[in-house]
Every structure is written in C-alpha cells, then in structure tokens.
Amino acid sequence: MMRADKNLLMVTHLSQLLDLVTGFGGLIVPVVLWLTQKELVIGMDEHGKAIVNFQISLFLLALICIPAIFLLGLGILGLIGIGILGLVYPILNAIRVSNGEPISYPFFKFLK
C-alpha cells in the first residue's frame, strides 16, 4: 500500500548534500532510499530517478571540466558552476516537495 511521505522525499533530496559533508554518499544514499521506498511512497520513483540522473549528470560534467582546466582555466569555472548547481538544486527541490510543488532538475526534462 502506497503512502504519502513528504518528509522522506525531502530527506532524499537533501541527502545529496552528503557529498559536501563526507565527500561521498550524495549518490549512494538517495539510490538506497529510492530503491527501498519506490513502491511504498507516492512519488518516490519519479524523485529518485530525477536525483540519480542529476547526480550522474553532474559527475559527467565534472569529468569533462577536468581536462578543460588546461584550456585557459575554463574547467575551473565549470567546476565552480557544477558545485553551485549541486548545492542549490537539492535545497530548492526539498523546499518544493515540502510545499507540494513539482520538482525541477536540469537535464531531467529531456528524459521524460
């Protein structure tokens, strides 16, 4: 039986910030929450997919930026931008979940 659980959805979004605290876990914890709760919590499947896609996209963009560091330092600007996106979007989407609004991550709209 599915249940509505805004708090768990908020925690799932905010768990991405574990990367800032521990250096890892920003992908592992949301994936574990998504896989264990997607059939129990309404909306968890969509939120989990969006979070995993966002985290993988940030990782791939960071990989692209690393060699770009040697091109006039443009990679450093890219990494700073990725860091800002990785900080802002989980917080914004946790607030949206608490207000009952739909979430929005960049790169996810194209996969729907």
Phi and psi restraints in degrees (value plus and minus 20) as a CYANA .aco file:
   2 MET   PHI     -99.7   -59.7
   2 MET   PSI     125.9   165.9
   3 ARG   PHI    -151.8  -111.8
   3 ARG   PSI     134.9   174.9
   4 ALA   PHI    -108.9   -68.9
   4 ALA   PSI     109.1   149.1
   5 ASP   PHI    -165.0  -125.0
   5 ASP   PSI      64.8   104.8
   6 LYS   PHI     -81.9   -41.9
   6 LYS   PSI     -56.2   -16.2
   7 ASN   PHI     -83.3   -43.3
   7 ASN   PSI     -62.4   -22.4
   8 LEU   PHI     -87.0   -47.0
   8 LEU   PSI     -57.8   -17.8
   9 LEU   PHI     -83.7   -43.7
   9 LEU   PSI     -60.6   -20.6
  10 MET   PHI     -82.9   -42.9
  10 MET   PSI     -64.7   -24.7
  11 VAL   PHI     -82.0   -42.0
  11 VAL   PSI     -57.9   -17.9
  12 THR   PHI     -81.9   -41.9
  12 THR   PSI     -63.8   -23.8
  13 HIS   PHI     -86.9   -46.9
  13 HIS   PSI     -65.0   -25.0
  14 LEU   PHI     -91.2   -51.2
  14 LEU   PSI     -41.5    -1.5
  15 SER   PHI     -86.0   -46.0
  15 SER   PSI     -36.6     3.4
  16 GLN   PHI     -83.2   -43.2
  16 GLN   PSI     -44.6    -4.6
  17 LEU   PHI     -96.2   -56.2
  17 LEU   PSI     -23.5    16.5
  18 LEU   PHI     -79.9   -39.9
  18 LEU   PSI     -47.2    -7.2
  19 ASP   PHI     -77.3   -37.3
  19 ASP   PSI     -55.8   -15.8
  20 LEU   PHI     -92.1   -52.1
  20 LEU   PSI     -49.6    -9.6
  21 VAL   PHI    -111.5   -71.5
  21 VAL   PSI     -68.4   -28.4
  22 THR   PHI    -126.2   -86.2
  22 THR   PSI     -36.1     3.9
  23 GLY   PHI      71.3   111.3
  23 GLY   PSI     -32.3     7.7
  24 PHE   PHI    -172.5  -132.5
  24 PHE   PSI     154.8   194.8
  25 GLY   PHI      80.2   120.2
  25 GLY   PSI     -34.4     5.6
  26 GLY   PHI     -88.1   -48.1
  26 GLY   PSI     -37.2     2.8
  27 LEU   PHI    -129.7   -89.7
  27 LEU   PSI     -56.3   -16.3
  28 ILE   PHI     -85.9   -45.9
  28 ILE   PSI     -69.4   -29.4
  29 VAL   PHI     -85.2   -45.2
  29 VAL   PSI     -66.6   -26.6
  30 PRO   PHI     -81.7   -41.7
  30 PRO   PSI     -55.6   -15.6
  31 VAL   PHI     -85.6   -45.6
  31 VAL   PSI     -63.1   -23.1
  32 VAL   PHI     -83.4   -43.4
  32 VAL   PSI     -64.9   -24.9
  33 LEU   PHI     -82.6   -42.6
  33 LEU   PSI     -62.9   -22.9
  34 TRP   PHI     -82.7   -42.7
  34 TRP   PSI     -69.4   -29.4
  35 LEU   PHI     -87.2   -47.2
  35 LEU   PSI     -52.8   -12.8
  36 THR   PHI    -106.3   -66.3
  36 THR   PSI     -41.7    -1.7
  37 GLN   PHI    -136.7   -96.7
  37 GLN   PSI     -21.1    18.9
  38 LYS   PHI     -84.3   -44.3
  38 LYS   PSI     -44.0    -4.0
  39 GLU   PHI    -118.7   -78.7
  39 GLU   PSI     -20.3    19.7
  40 LEU   PHI    -131.5   -91.5
  40 LEU   PSI     -47.0    -7.0
  41 VAL   PHI    -136.1   -96.1
  41 VAL   PSI     109.7   149.7
  42 ILE   PHI     -84.0   -44.0
  42 ILE   PSI     106.8   146.8
  43 GLY   PHI      69.3   109.3
  43 GLY   PSI     -28.7    11.3
  44 MET   PHI     -84.7   -44.7
  44 MET   PSI     -55.1   -15.1
  45 ASP   PHI     -83.4   -43.4
  45 ASP   PSI     -66.8   -26.8
  46 GLU   PHI     -84.8   -44.8
  46 GLU   PSI     -64.9   -24.9
  47 HIS   PHI     -84.3   -44.3
  47 HIS   PSI     -63.0   -23.0
  48 GLY   PHI     -82.8   -42.8
  48 GLY   PSI     -63.7   -23.7
  49 LYS   PHI     -82.1   -42.1
  49 LYS   PSI     -61.7   -21.7
  50 ALA   PHI     -84.6   -44.6
  50 ALA   PSI     -61.7   -21.7
  51 ILE   PHI     -86.2   -46.2
  51 ILE   PSI     -66.4   -26.4
  52 VAL   PHI     -83.1   -43.1
  52 VAL   PSI     -63.1   -23.1
  53 ASN   PHI     -81.6   -41.6
  53 ASN   PSI     -62.5   -22.5
  54 PHE   PHI     -83.2   -43.2
  54 PHE   PSI     -65.8   -25.8
  55 GLN   PHI     -85.7   -45.7
  55 GLN   PSI     -61.2   -21.2
  56 ILE   PHI     -86.6   -46.6
  56 ILE   PSI     -59.9   -19.9
  57 SER   PHI     -82.1   -42.1
  57 SER   PSI     -63.6   -23.6
  58 LEU   PHI     -82.0   -42.0
  58 LEU   PSI     -60.5   -20.5
  59 PHE   PHI     -82.8   -42.8
  59 PHE   PSI     -65.9   -25.9
  60 LEU   PHI     -85.4   -45.4
  60 LEU   PSI     -59.5   -19.5
  61 LEU   PHI     -83.9   -43.9
  61 LEU   PSI     -58.0   -18.0
  62 ALA   PHI     -84.6   -44.6
  62 ALA   PSI     -58.9   -18.9
  63 LEU   PHI     -82.9   -42.9
  63 LEU   PSI     -56.1   -16.1
  64 ILE   PHI     -89.7   -49.7
  64 ILE   PSI     -56.0   -16.0
  65 CYS   PHI     -91.9   -51.9
  65 CYS   PSI     -46.9    -6.9
  66 ILE   PHI     -80.8   -40.8
  66 ILE   PSI     -71.3   -31.3
  67 PRO   PHI     -88.9   -48.9
  67 PRO   PSI     -44.2    -4.2
  68 ALA   PHI     -91.1   -51.1
  68 ALA   PSI     -31.1     8.9
  69 ILE   PHI     -80.9   -40.9
  69 ILE   PSI     -53.2   -13.2
  70 PHE   PHI     -96.9   -56.9
  70 PHE   PSI     -30.4     9.6
  71 LEU   PHI    -117.2   -77.2
  71 LEU   PSI      60.9   100.9
  72 LEU   PHI      39.1    79.1
  72 LEU   PSI       3.0    43.0
  73 GLY   PHI      54.2    94.2
  73 GLY   PSI      -5.7    34.3
  74 LEU   PHI     -83.5   -43.5
  74 LEU   PSI     -49.3    -9.3
  75 GLY   PHI     -84.1   -44.1
  75 GLY   PSI     -52.1   -12.1
  76 ILE   PHI     -84.9   -44.9
  76 ILE   PSI     -63.1   -23.1
  77 LEU   PHI     -82.3   -42.3
  77 LEU   PSI     -59.3   -19.3
  78 GLY   PHI     -83.3   -43.3
  78 GLY   PSI     -63.3   -23.3
  79 LEU   PHI     -85.2   -45.2
  79 LEU   PSI     -56.6   -16.6
  80 ILE   PHI     -83.9   -43.9
  80 ILE   PSI     -63.6   -23.6
  81 GLY   PHI     -82.5   -42.5
  81 GLY   PSI     -61.3   -21.3
  82 ILE   PHI     -83.3   -43.3
  82 ILE   PSI     -60.7   -20.7
  83 GLY   PHI     -82.3   -42.3
  83 GLY   PSI     -60.9   -20.9
  84 ILE   PHI     -85.8   -45.8
  84 ILE   PSI     -65.2   -25.2
  85 LEU   PHI     -79.6   -39.6
  85 LEU   PSI     -62.6   -22.6
  86 GLY   PHI     -87.4   -47.4
  86 GLY   PSI     -40.2    -0.2
  87 LEU   PHI    -111.7   -71.7
  87 LEU   PSI     -63.1   -23.1
  88 VAL   PHI     -96.7   -56.7
  88 VAL   PSI     -68.0   -28.0
  89 TYR   PHI     -83.6   -43.6
  89 TYR   PSI     -61.6   -21.6
  90 PRO   PHI     -81.0   -41.0
  90 PRO   PSI     -58.4   -18.4
  91 ILE   PHI     -88.4   -48.4
  91 ILE   PSI     -66.4   -26.4
  92 LEU   PHI     -79.5   -39.5
  92 LEU   PSI     -62.8   -22.8
  93 ASN   PHI     -93.2   -53.2
  93 ASN   PSI     -49.7    -9.7
  94 ALA   PHI     -85.3   -45.3
  94 ALA   PSI     -59.5   -19.5
  95 ILE   PHI     -86.1   -46.1
  95 ILE   PSI     -61.3   -21.3
  96 ARG   PHI     -81.8   -41.8
  96 ARG   PSI     -61.7   -21.7
  97 VAL   PHI     -82.1   -42.1
  97 VAL   PSI     -63.4   -23.4
  98 SER   PHI     -85.2   -45.2
  98 SER   PSI     -47.8    -7.8
  99 ASN   PHI    -110.5   -70.5
  99 ASN   PSI     -20.3    19.7
 100 GLY   PHI      57.9    97.9
 100 GLY   PSI      -2.2    37.8
 101 GLU   PHI    -113.4   -73.4
 101 GLU   PSI     139.0   179.0
 102 PRO   PHI     -91.8   -51.8
 102 PRO   PSI     129.2   169.2
 103 ILE   PHI    -103.5   -63.5
 103 ILE   PSI     142.3   182.3
 104 SER   PHI    -170.0  -130.0
 104 SER   PSI      91.6   131.6
 105 TYR   PHI    -134.4   -94.4
 105 TYR   PSI     122.4   162.4
 106 PRO   PHI     -86.2   -46.2
 106 PRO   PSI     135.3   175.3
 107 PHE   PHI      57.2    97.2
 107 PHE   PSI     -32.7     7.3
 108 PHE   PHI    -110.0   -70.0
 108 PHE   PSI     -46.8    -6.8
 109 LYS   PHI     -82.3   -42.3
 109 LYS   PSI     -51.7   -11.7
 110 PHE   PHI     -94.0   -54.0
 110 PHE   PSI     -38.7     1.3
 111 LEU   PHI    -112.6   -72.6
 111 LEU   PSI     -30.7     9.3
